[in-house]
Amino acid sequence: MASAMAGMEALSGVYDGLKARMNSSVDDFRANLVSVRTGRASVHMLDGIRVDYYGTETPISQVAQITTPEANLILVQPWEQSLVTAIEKAIRTSQHGFNPMHDGKIIRVPVPPMTEERRKDTVKLLAGTVEDHKTSIRNIRREGNDAVKKAAKDKLISADDEKRANAEIQELTDHEIKRIDELFRAKEKEILTI
């Protein structure tokens, strides 16, 4: 769909900028969903966990090979054997509640089945993340509306153009929020399905 705002000289580029930033917020939410724990093991469950690698906090995926040979097991094989204990400790102290074990070379992370209570808590936590991302999109909308209002105040666009631009920004906002809601509902279903 072509943007009516693109035809307004004072607002050209504003719509594309808003769309790109809202898209970025949705992509961030999608990336966040990948690391949320469901009943099955996933290499992405360890995405948020970092380990001290020569003084730098580094994601585990950058210092080890991570695989899921079974539905309830994650294997972590560090590139350097000296990192085994540090990685195990980082996984153990994360908020995921994992209890890793190692044999000196490979770290085994059993993924226990989620209890119903844990599933509901996970959905609640995810609902908070949904709201954060929706708020981010609404803030982007507000900045767009402010740009339109300023253009109208400076007599760069007509009152009709202002109405059209605000309607277009609202339509974009509704579309992006709907995408976040759809992603959330799909993940919620995945989490609550036993």
C-alpha positions as CSV (number, residue, x, y, z in Angstrom):
1,M,0.0,0.0,0.0
2,A,1.4,3.4,-1.0
3,S,1.6,5.9,1.8
4,A,-0.4,9.1,1.4
5,M,2.2,10.8,3.7
6,A,4.9,10.0,1.1
7,G,3.1,12.4,-1.3
8,M,3.3,15.2,1.3
9,E,6.7,17.0,0.9
10,A,6.8,18.0,4.6
11,L,6.2,14.4,5.7
12,S,8.0,12.3,3.1
13,G,10.1,9.8,4.9
14,V,8.2,10.1,8.2
15,Y,6.0,7.1,7.4
16,D,8.8,4.9,6.2
17,G,10.8,5.8,9.4
18,L,7.8,5.0,11.6
19,K,7.2,1.7,9.8
20,A,10.8,0.7,10.1
21,R,10.9,1.5,13.8
22,M,7.6,-0.3,14.5
23,N,8.9,-3.3,12.5
24,S,12.0,-3.3,14.5
25,S,9.9,-3.5,17.7
26,V,8.0,-6.5,16.3
27,D,11.2,-8.2,15.3
28,D,12.6,-7.7,18.8
29,F,9.5,-9.2,20.3
30,R,9.8,-12.2,17.9
31,A,13.5,-12.7,18.9
32,N,12.4,-12.5,22.5
33,L,9.8,-15.3,21.9
34,V,12.4,-17.7,20.6
35,S,14.2,-17.8,24.0
36,V,11.0,-18.4,26.0
37,R,10.9,-21.9,27.4
38,T,8.2,-24.3,26.3
39,G,8.0,-28.0,27.1
40,R,10.6,-28.9,24.5
41,A,14.4,-28.3,24.5
42,S,15.6,-25.6,22.1
43,V,19.1,-24.2,21.5
44,H,17.6,-20.8,21.8
45,M,16.7,-21.4,25.5
46,L,20.3,-20.4,26.3
47,D,20.3,-17.2,24.1
48,G,20.1,-14.8,27.0
49,I,22.8,-16.4,29.1
50,R,26.3,-15.0,28.9
51,V,29.6,-16.3,30.2
52,D,32.8,-14.5,31.1
53,Y,35.2,-15.1,28.2
54,Y,38.6,-13.4,28.8
55,G,36.9,-10.5,30.6
56,T,34.0,-10.1,28.2
57,E,30.4,-11.1,28.8
58,T,29.8,-13.3,25.7
59,P,26.7,-15.3,24.7
60,I,27.2,-19.1,25.2
61,S,26.4,-19.7,21.5
62,Q,29.6,-17.8,20.6
63,V,31.9,-19.9,22.8
64,A,30.3,-23.4,22.4
65,Q,28.3,-25.6,20.1
66,I,24.7,-26.1,21.3
67,T,22.6,-29.0,20.2
68,T,19.3,-30.7,21.2
69,P,19.7,-34.4,20.6
70,E,16.5,-35.2,22.4
71,A,13.3,-33.3,23.2
72,N,14.3,-32.8,26.8
73,L,18.0,-32.3,26.6
74,I,20.4,-29.5,25.5
75,L,24.1,-30.4,25.0
76,V,26.7,-27.6,25.2
77,Q,30.2,-28.4,23.9
78,P,32.6,-25.5,24.6
79,W,35.3,-24.7,22.0
80,E,37.7,-24.4,24.9
81,Q,37.7,-27.0,27.7
82,S,38.6,-24.3,30.3
83,L,35.1,-22.8,29.8
84,V,33.2,-25.8,31.0
85,T,32.8,-24.8,34.6
86,A,32.1,-21.1,33.8
87,I,29.3,-22.1,31.3
88,E,27.8,-24.6,33.7
89,K,27.7,-21.9,36.4
90,A,26.2,-19.3,34.1
91,I,23.4,-21.8,33.1
92,R,22.8,-22.8,36.7
93,T,22.5,-19.2,38.0
94,S,20.2,-18.1,35.1
95,Q,16.5,-17.5,35.8
96,H,15.6,-20.6,33.7
97,G,15.8,-23.0,36.6
98,F,18.1,-25.5,34.8
99,N,20.3,-28.0,36.6
100,P,23.3,-28.6,34.2
101,M,25.9,-31.4,34.7
102,H,29.2,-31.8,33.0
103,D,31.8,-34.6,32.4
104,G,34.7,-32.2,31.9
105,K,34.0,-31.8,28.2
106,I,30.3,-31.6,27.5
107,I,27.6,-29.9,29.6
108,R,24.2,-31.7,29.7
109,V,21.2,-29.5,30.4
110,P,18.1,-31.6,31.1
111,V,14.9,-29.7,30.3
112,P,12.4,-30.8,32.9
113,P,8.7,-30.9,31.8
114,M,7.0,-27.7,32.7
115,T,4.4,-27.8,35.5
116,E,1.0,-26.2,34.8
117,E,1.9,-23.5,37.3
118,R,5.3,-22.8,35.5
119,R,3.4,-22.6,32.2
120,K,1.0,-20.0,33.5
121,D,3.9,-18.0,35.1
122,T,5.7,-18.1,31.8
123,V,2.6,-16.8,29.9
124,K,2.2,-14.0,32.6
125,L,5.9,-13.0,32.1
126,L,5.4,-13.0,28.3
127,A,2.3,-10.9,28.7
128,G,4.4,-8.2,30.4
129,T,6.9,-8.3,27.5
130,V,3.9,-8.0,25.0
131,E,2.8,-4.8,26.8
132,D,6.4,-3.4,26.8
133,H,6.5,-3.8,23.0
134,K,3.0,-2.4,22.4
135,T,4.0,0.6,24.5
136,S,7.1,1.0,22.4
137,I,4.9,1.0,19.2
138,R,2.5,3.5,20.8
139,N,5.4,5.8,21.6
140,I,6.6,5.6,18.0
141,R,3.0,6.5,16.9
142,R,3.0,9.5,19.3
143,E,6.3,10.8,17.8
144,G,4.8,10.4,14.3
145,N,1.7,12.3,15.3
146,D,3.9,15.0,16.8
147,A,5.7,15.4,13.5
148,V,2.4,15.7,11.7
149,K,1.1,18.3,14.2
150,K,4.3,20.3,13.8
151,A,4.0,20.2,10.0
152,A,0.4,21.4,10.3
153,K,1.3,24.1,12.8
154,D,4.1,25.4,10.5
155,K,1.5,25.5,7.7
156,L,3.5,22.9,5.6
157,I,0.4,20.6,5.3
158,S,-3.4,21.3,5.2
159,A,-5.8,20.3,7.9
160,D,-7.1,17.5,5.6
161,D,-3.5,16.2,5.1
162,E,-3.1,16.2,8.8
163,K,-6.2,14.1,9.3
164,R,-5.1,11.7,6.5
165,A,-1.6,11.4,8.0
166,N,-2.9,10.8,11.5
167,A,-5.3,8.1,10.2
168,E,-2.5,6.5,8.3
169,I,-0.2,6.4,11.4
170,Q,-3.1,4.9,13.5
171,E,-3.7,2.3,10.8
172,L,0.0,1.3,10.8
173,T,0.0,1.2,14.6
174,D,-3.0,-1.1,14.7
175,H,-1.4,-3.4,12.1
176,E,1.8,-3.7,14.1
177,I,0.1,-4.3,17.4
178,K,-2.1,-6.9,15.8
179,R,1.1,-8.7,14.6
180,I,2.4,-8.7,18.2
181,D,-0.9,-10.1,19.5
182,E,-0.8,-12.9,16.9
183,L,2.7,-13.8,17.8
184,F,1.8,-13.8,21.5
185,R,-1.3,-16.0,21.0
186,A,0.6,-18.6,19.0
187,K,3.4,-18.7,21.6
188,E,0.8,-18.8,24.5
189,K,-0.9,-21.8,22.8
190,E,2.5,-23.5,22.4
191,I,3.4,-22.9,26.1
192,L,0.1,-24.1,27.4
193,T,-0.1,-27.2,25.2
194,I,1.1,-30.2,27.2
